[in-house]
Amino acid sequence: MQQRLFEDLIESDVVAHKTAQSKTLPVSLTLHGIALIFIIIVPLLQPAELPEPAAAVKAFFVDPISAPPPPPPPPPPAPKRPDAPKPIPRPVMAETKFTARADQARGGTRPRS
């Protein structure tokens, strides 16, 4: 027994079915075309000038703000002082003599760690 699972889902009639929906597409396209002509093309063909915009619309068309004035020029440079080199004092070191510890001077022993 062989089962055909999806046989009922396929419509294989040779004759095309005419429905009311097949007439709505051409009618809808025609009506949309006419509406497009009236909304876009007819106002373009009229020679009359457009009216002045209302005050509310003019609020969006404001004159641009002018640029701020330039900053003031920088102050003149300070007068230069005479460049006299300052002497650098050198540290005076006292003479020291090296002296060894008493236990090392005699050859003593070093502490072991």
N, C-alpha and C positions, 0 to 999 in steps of 0.2 A: 504494500500500500504506500503509494508515493504522495507526500503532502506538498502542496504549493502554498507557502506561507503568505506571500505578498500578492497573490493573484487578484484579490479583491481591491487592492489599492490602485492598480493601474487601469486607466480608462482607455480602452483601445478601440473606440468607435471610429469609423471612417468619416461619419457625418459630423461637421462642426456644429457645436451647440451655440445658438444665438441667445444671448441673455440681455437683460436691460442694462447690465453693467458695460457691455461692449459699446453701447451708444453714449455713455456718459463721458468717455475720454475725448472724443472729438468735440462734443458740446462744451466741455470744460476748457479745452485748449482755445476754442473760438472766443469764448467769453473772456478769458484771461488776456487774449490778444487785443480785444476791443478795449478792455480796461487799461491796458498798457498804453495804447494809442491816446486815450483821453487824458491819462495822468501825465505822460511825459511829452508827447509830440505836440499836442494841441496848444499848450501854453507857450511852447517855443515858437510857434507860428504866429502868435498874436503880436502886433507891432506896438502895443501900448507899453509905457514904461512901468516899472514896478513901483509900488507906493513906498514912501519913506518908512523906515523901520520905526517901531515904537520905542519909547524911552527905555523900556526894560532891555531891549535888544542893544541899544546904544551903550549900555553899561559895559558890554563886553569889548567894545571898540574904543579903548582909552588911548590917549596920546602916550607915546613911550616916555618914560622918565629920562630926563637928561642925565648925562654922566656927572658925577660929583666933581668939584673943582680939583685941580691937581694939588698934591701936598706942597707945603711950603719948602723952599730950598733948604738944604742943610746949613747949620750954622758955620761960620768961617772957622778954620782950624785955630787952635790956641797958639799964641806966640811961642816960638821955640826958645828954650833956655840955652844959654851957652853950654856946650857939652865939654865940661871939664872933667877929665877922668879922675875919679876918686881913688886915692891910694888905698890899696887893700892892706890892712895891717897883718903882718905875718906873726904867727904865734912865736913867742920866744921860748925856746926849750932850754931847760936847765941841763947842764951836762951831768949825765949820770954814768957812773962806772958800774961795770958788771961785777957783781960779787957772787960767789958761789956759796951755797950753804956750808955750814961748818963741817958736817959729816961727809959731804962729798969732796970737800977740799982736801981732806986727809985721806981720801981713798976708802972711806967707810963703805959699809954695805948698804945696799938698797933694801927697802922693805919688800918682802915677797908677798904676792897676792895669791 
